[in-house]
Amino acid sequence: MANRAITADLRQRNKQDIAVATITSVDVLSGNGDGTFGNLISTPVGTCNYAIAAADLNRDGRLDLIVGANCENTVSILITKPIGDDH
């Protein structure tokens, strides 16, 4: 069965974050390490998003997100940037 939500240390802080594939976006809540989460970060991605997974696709040591959209039969890749990198 496909996952529509995952937990992973997406920001390399030894704290679990939550990533959710919604119908038209990927929403990430950054974990604070105490059971609470920071502000929601939403990134538009495809439509009818069905599944999400995390893996280090480009071998840079950071987890990237893979999102499958079943209405479009597409896969979107979100490459994670280093913390503080605005480019």
N, C-alpha and C positions, 0 to 999 in steps of 0.2 A: 504494500500500500504506500502511496506517495505521501510525503510529509508536506503540510502546508505551513508548518512552523518548526523551527529548530532552535536549539540553544548551542552557542559556541562562543569562544573567546575571540570575537572578531576584531577587537582593538588591541590585542596583545597586552592586557593588563592583569592577567590571571583572574578575571572576573567574567562570569557567563553573561552574554548578551542574548537577546531574543530577536530572531528574524522571522517575519511572517510574509508569506506570499498572499497578497489580497487580489481582488479581481483585476486591478489595474496598476498595482505598485508593489514594491517591497518595503515593508515597514520594519525599522530596527529600533529597539529599545536598548540602550546601553546600561548594562548592569552596574550597580553601585557596590556590589559585594556584600551587601547586608540584607538581601531579599527585596530591595527596592530598585527602581529603574529611573533613569534620567528621561529627558525629553525625547519624544518620538521623532525619528528622522525618516521621511518618506521619499522614495525614489520611484518615479513613474517607470513602469516596465510592462510592455505588451498589454494584452487583454486575456481574460479567462486564465490567469495564472493558476496552475494546478499543483506544482511541486517546487520545493526548494531544497537545496543541499549546499554544503560548504566544503571546500577543498582548496589547497594551495595550488592553483592551476598554473601559475607562472613561476613557481619555485622561488619566490622572494621571501618566504618565511611567514607570510600573512595569509589568512584564510580569505578566499574569494567566494562569491555567491553565484550559484547556478539556478536559474528559474525556468521551468518548463511551462509553456502556455498551450493548452490543448485546443483552444478555438483557432489559433493561428498555426498550430503545429510548428512552433518555434522554441528555441532555447536562447535565453539571454544570460550573458555573463557580466557580473559586476565585479570589477577588479578593485580590491581594497587598497586605498592610499594610506601612507603612513599618517599617524596622528599629527595634526597640525599642518598637513600639506593641503593647501587650497588650490593647487594647480592640477 
